[in-house]
Amino acid sequence: MTPIRYGSISCRLLRRAALLTMFSISVPGVPAQAASAAPTLADRVESISREVVLVWYQDEKTGFSSYGSGFAVDSIGHILTCAHVVKDQKLVTVALSEHGLESNYPARVVVVDLYLDAALLITDAPGLKGLPLGRSATVRAGDETGFIGFPLGYTVDAGFGPSLAVGYVAARRRWRVHPAAPPLSMIQVDGTVAIGTSGSPLFLVDTGEVVGMMKSHVRTPGPVASEDDVIGEIESVPEQMASSAGIGLALPIDALARFVERNGGRLVHR
């Protein structure tokens, strides 16, 4: 009788088990383990919207009301918005959407930089964690982007919450936002821009990282700028063109990040 070599069989079984561990085996009728799905645009919008606020105030002397958008840049209450949104105010209000309802919190204007059209606020509003910032220097024409803000401030009888606009980077333009300021590498986008979206975060759809902050738009007849000059001081857009221009401009996040860090902000990873 030929002896059974248990040791040889055991070795073969161990080698086979090791191979099965190293390589995935496809078995008909049994689904392979699915990889983690990449976040969809809807996922991005849901997470980013939690960090976007409406910035508003009402001047007690004149009764004038102003509003725009802003977004959290850290977890200690710092909000970034445009300087022209808060003007010369020291205290403003930030409104958050909580389950479709409006919640208002006071915010102090920490610092304003007119050369950058940027303002840093601080608030005790709960739940803000800050949005991750990317690099605006690497943004190119053709990149798919979105921005989330409060066009027209409030939507009457439609609940309270920010809105999404999507589009592509149309061009990079070097423009000044103040006559005494150096030119900035602005981001021109083709998304639908409306009054109230100043201060909205501009983000890349594929990564969700913020690469800019919406500043202005060309939609009605009026002055705009040529390259290397001051926005609003050079030439007028013909009326027939202005009604459909829809040109949106965003400030680059690289310059904004330096502004925030100089003034006490603790940015989310870049």
Backbone torsions as a table, in degrees:
resi	resn	phi	psi	omega
1	MET	NA	134.1	179.1
2	THR	-79.0	125.9	-178.8
3	PRO	-69.1	143.5	176.7
4	ILE	-81.7	125.9	-177.9
5	ARG	-92.5	86.6	-177.3
6	TYR	-59.8	-36.3	-178.9
7	GLY	-62.9	-40.4	-179.7
8	SER	-66.8	-42.4	178.3
9	ILE	-62.1	-42.7	-179.7
10	SER	-62.0	-40.5	179.9
11	CYS	-64.1	-42.0	179.7
12	ARG	-64.1	-40.5	179.2
13	LEU	-64.5	-39.9	179.5
14	LEU	-65.5	-40.5	178.7
15	ARG	-64.6	-40.4	179.4
16	ARG	-64.4	-41.2	178.8
17	ALA	-63.2	-38.0	178.7
18	ALA	-65.1	-40.8	179.0
19	LEU	-65.0	-39.5	178.7
20	LEU	-64.8	-32.1	178.2
21	THR	-71.4	-36.8	-176.7
22	MET	-75.3	-33.7	-175.0
23	PHE	-120.0	140.1	176.4
24	SER	-77.6	135.7	-179.7
25	ILE	-106.9	125.7	179.1
26	SER	-85.9	121.6	179.7
27	VAL	-113.5	124.7	-179.7
28	PRO	-55.5	134.2	177.8
29	GLY	87.5	-10.4	179.7
30	VAL	-114.1	114.7	-176.8
31	PRO	-66.2	139.7	175.5
32	ALA	-70.1	156.8	-179.4
33	GLN	-65.1	124.0	-175.8
34	ALA	-78.6	140.3	175.1
35	ALA	-73.9	158.3	179.1
36	SER	-61.9	127.2	-178.3
37	ALA	-71.0	139.8	177.0
38	ALA	-68.4	146.5	178.7
39	PRO	-59.7	139.4	176.0
40	THR	-85.6	171.9	176.6
41	LEU	-61.2	-37.9	178.3
42	ALA	-61.3	-38.2	177.1
43	ASP	-64.4	-42.8	179.0
44	ARG	-60.0	-47.5	-177.1
45	VAL	-60.9	-42.0	-178.4
46	GLU	-62.1	-43.8	-177.5
47	SER	-75.4	-39.8	-178.2
48	ILE	-69.6	-37.8	-177.1
49	SER	-59.6	-28.6	179.9
50	ARG	-65.2	-21.0	-176.1
51	GLU	-103.6	1.8	-177.3
52	VAL	-100.5	135.9	-177.2
53	VAL	-128.2	157.7	168.7
54	LEU	-90.4	128.8	178.2
55	VAL	-107.3	125.0	-178.0
56	TRP	-150.5	161.9	173.3
57	TYR	-158.7	161.8	175.0
58	GLN	-129.3	122.0	179.9
59	ASP	-70.7	120.9	-176.5
60	GLU	-67.1	-29.3	-177.4
61	LYS	-78.1	-44.2	-174.6
62	THR	-101.3	-17.7	-175.6
63	GLY	78.4	3.3	-178.6
64	PHE	-70.6	132.8	177.6
65	SER	-109.2	139.3	178.1
66	SER	-132.0	146.6	178.8
67	TYR	-150.6	157.0	177.2
68	GLY	-165.3	-164.8	-178.5
69	SER	-116.1	167.6	176.5
70	GLY	-161.1	170.2	179.4
71	PHE	-148.9	150.4	-179.1
72	ALA	-74.1	136.9	179.1
73	VAL	-113.4	-6.0	175.3
74	ASP	-155.8	-175.8	-176.3
75	SER	-98.7	8.4	-179.2
76	ILE	-110.4	15.3	170.5
77	GLY	102.1	6.5	179.8
78	HIS	-79.8	131.6	179.2
79	ILE	-117.4	133.9	176.8
80	LEU	-104.6	133.3	176.8
81	THR	-149.4	-176.0	179.3
82	CYS	-87.5	146.4	178.6
83	ALA	-62.7	-35.3	-178.0
84	HIS	-72.3	-11.8	176.0
85	VAL	-75.7	-40.8	-176.4
86	VAL	-96.5	-15.8	-179.9
87	LYS	52.5	-125.2	-176.5
88	ASP	-102.6	18.1	-178.0
89	GLN	-72.5	148.8	174.8
90	LYS	-99.8	-30.0	178.0
91	LEU	-128.5	136.4	176.7
92	VAL	-135.3	-176.3	178.0
93	THR	-122.0	138.6	172.6
94	VAL	-113.9	134.2	-179.0
95	ALA	-114.0	131.0	178.4
96	LEU	-112.1	151.8	173.9
97	SER	-94.6	117.9	178.5
98	GLU	-121.3	103.0	-176.9
99	HIS	57.1	39.5	177.6
100	GLY	81.3	1.3	179.7
101	LEU	-109.6	149.1	-177.7
102	GLU	-86.4	129.8	174.4
103	SER	-124.3	125.9	-175.9
104	ASN	-107.3	140.2	-179.8
105	TYR	-138.9	143.0	177.2
106	PRO	-70.3	149.7	177.3
107	ALA	-139.5	139.7	178.4
108	ARG	-98.6	137.8	176.0
109	VAL	-81.2	111.1	-177.5
110	VAL	-75.1	-49.6	-176.4
111	VAL	-159.5	150.6	177.5
112	VAL	-126.7	137.2	175.6
113	ASP	-121.7	102.0	-178.2
114	LEU	-68.3	-28.0	179.5
115	TYR	-68.4	-21.4	-179.6
116	LEU	-111.9	-7.0	-172.6
117	ASP	52.8	47.2	-178.3
118	ALA	-127.2	147.4	176.2
119	ALA	-138.3	138.6	177.5
120	LEU	-110.6	126.0	179.3
121	LEU	-112.5	164.0	171.1
122	ILE	-137.1	139.2	-175.6
123	THR	-143.9	160.0	174.9
124	ASP	-97.3	12.4	179.1
125	ALA	-55.6	133.0	-174.2
126	PRO	-79.4	156.8	169.0
127	GLY	85.8	-2.7	-178.2
128	LEU	-82.0	132.3	-177.9
129	LYS	-115.6	-20.8	-178.5
130	GLY	96.3	143.7	179.7
131	LEU	-93.0	142.9	176.3
132	PRO	-70.0	134.9	-178.2
133	LEU	-101.7	141.2	176.8
134	GLY	-101.8	-150.5	-179.9
135	ARG	-122.1	117.4	179.7
136	SER	-73.7	-21.2	-178.2
137	ALA	-63.3	-25.2	-177.2
138	THR	-95.5	-1.6	-179.1
139	VAL	-72.3	135.7	-177.6
140	ARG	-128.5	159.1	173.1
141	ALA	-58.4	132.8	-177.7
142	GLY	104.8	-16.6	176.8
143	ASP	-65.8	136.5	178.6
144	GLU	-82.9	130.0	-175.3
145	THR	-132.0	167.3	172.0
146	GLY	-146.0	156.6	171.7
147	PHE	-140.3	146.5	-173.1
148	ILE	-126.1	125.0	-179.1
149	GLY	-161.4	-161.5	-175.8
150	PHE	-118.7	78.3	177.4
151	PRO	-62.0	134.0	-179.3
152	LEU	64.0	15.4	174.3
153	GLY	76.9	-72.3	-178.4
154	TYR	-126.3	151.1	171.7
155	THR	-108.5	111.1	-173.1
156	VAL	-65.8	133.5	175.6
157	ASP	56.2	28.5	-179.9
158	ALA	-132.5	20.4	-177.5
159	GLY	80.5	167.6	-177.2
160	PHE	-114.6	126.7	177.6
161	GLY	174.4	158.8	-179.9
162	PRO	-74.7	164.0	-179.1
163	SER	-120.7	152.9	-179.8
164	LEU	-101.8	139.1	167.8
165	ALA	-127.8	138.3	-179.2
166	VAL	-123.1	157.0	179.3
167	GLY	178.8	-161.2	-179.0
168	TYR	-125.6	154.8	170.7
169	VAL	-68.1	119.9	-177.8
170	ALA	-87.1	-34.4	-178.0
171	ALA	-170.3	164.8	167.7
172	ARG	-107.4	128.8	-176.2
173	ARG	-127.4	134.1	176.3
174	ARG	-93.7	106.8	-178.5
175	TRP	-133.2	153.9	172.0
176	ARG	-94.1	146.7	174.9
177	VAL	-104.2	-1.6	178.5
178	HIS	-152.0	141.6	-177.2
179	PRO	-55.6	-31.1	-177.5
180	ALA	-95.3	1.4	-175.7
181	ALA	-93.7	152.4	173.4
182	PRO	-70.8	155.9	179.0
183	PRO	-66.4	146.8	177.7
184	LEU	-112.3	150.8	176.0
185	SER	-83.3	84.2	-176.9
186	MET	-71.8	157.2	177.6
187	ILE	-108.2	117.3	177.8
188	GLN	-93.9	126.9	-178.8
189	VAL	-122.0	157.1	-178.1
190	ASP	-104.6	12.7	177.5
191	GLY	-71.5	160.8	-180.0
192	THR	-72.0	116.6	-176.8
193	VAL	-109.6	135.1	-179.6
194	ALA	-132.3	163.7	174.6
195	ILE	-58.1	133.3	-178.6
196	GLY	106.1	-14.3	-179.5
197	THR	-89.7	-4.3	173.8
198	SER	-57.5	128.5	-177.5
199	GLY	97.3	-2.7	179.0
200	SER	-72.4	144.1	175.8
201	PRO	-75.4	132.1	173.4
202	LEU	-97.8	122.9	-175.6
203	PHE	-127.4	156.0	174.9
204	LEU	-81.8	131.0	-176.8
205	VAL	-63.8	-37.7	-174.3
206	ASP	-75.4	-25.8	-178.6
207	THR	-113.6	-23.8	-176.0
208	GLY	80.3	1.8	-178.9
209	GLU	-81.5	142.0	179.6
210	VAL	-79.6	128.4	-179.2
211	VAL	-119.5	-2.1	179.9
212	GLY	-169.6	174.6	175.4
213	MET	-130.8	126.0	-177.9
214	MET	-62.2	135.8	-178.0
215	LYS	-114.1	-53.9	-171.7
216	SER	-155.6	180.0	-179.1
217	HIS	-150.0	160.3	173.9
218	VAL	-116.1	104.4	-176.3
219	ARG	-136.9	-17.6	179.5
220	THR	-126.1	158.2	179.8
221	PRO	-55.7	135.0	-179.2
222	GLY	163.3	178.6	-174.8
223	PRO	-78.2	141.5	170.4
224	VAL	-132.0	-175.9	-174.3
225	ALA	-115.8	153.0	169.2
226	SER	-89.6	170.1	-176.6
227	GLU	-59.2	140.8	179.3
228	ASP	66.3	20.1	177.0
229	ASP	-129.5	-176.2	-172.3
230	VAL	-84.8	130.8	178.0
231	ILE	-60.5	126.4	174.9
232	GLY	96.5	8.8	-174.9
233	GLU	-129.1	4.8	-170.1
234	ILE	-110.1	-64.1	-173.6
235	GLU	-140.3	162.6	-178.5
236	SER	-101.2	146.7	176.6
237	VAL	-88.7	127.3	177.3
238	PRO	-56.2	145.1	-174.8
239	GLU	-57.7	-41.1	-177.6
240	GLN	-66.4	-23.7	177.9
241	MET	-87.8	-37.4	-172.5
242	ALA	-64.2	-33.9	-175.8
243	SER	-64.6	-21.3	-178.1
244	SER	-123.6	11.8	-175.7
245	ALA	-64.3	-55.6	177.5
246	GLY	59.7	31.4	-178.3
247	ILE	-85.2	125.0	178.1
248	GLY	-111.7	142.5	179.2
249	LEU	-122.1	136.4	178.9
250	ALA	-122.2	140.6	174.7
251	LEU	-75.1	143.0	-177.1
252	PRO	-73.2	136.7	-175.7
253	ILE	-69.5	-25.1	179.9
254	ASP	-60.6	-45.9	177.8
255	ALA	-68.4	-38.4	179.8
256	LEU	-66.6	-37.9	180.0
257	ALA	-63.4	-41.0	177.6
258	ARG	-63.7	-38.6	177.4
259	PHE	-61.5	-44.8	-179.6
260	VAL	-65.5	-45.0	-177.5
261	GLU	-65.8	-36.0	178.3
262	ARG	-64.4	-22.5	-173.6
263	ASN	-114.9	27.3	169.6
264	GLY	95.7	2.2	178.6
265	GLY	-74.2	147.0	177.0
266	ARG	-114.2	89.4	-170.7
267	LEU	-64.5	147.0	169.7
268	VAL	-69.5	152.2	-172.9
269	HIS	-45.6	142.9	179.8
270	ARG	-115.4	NA	NA
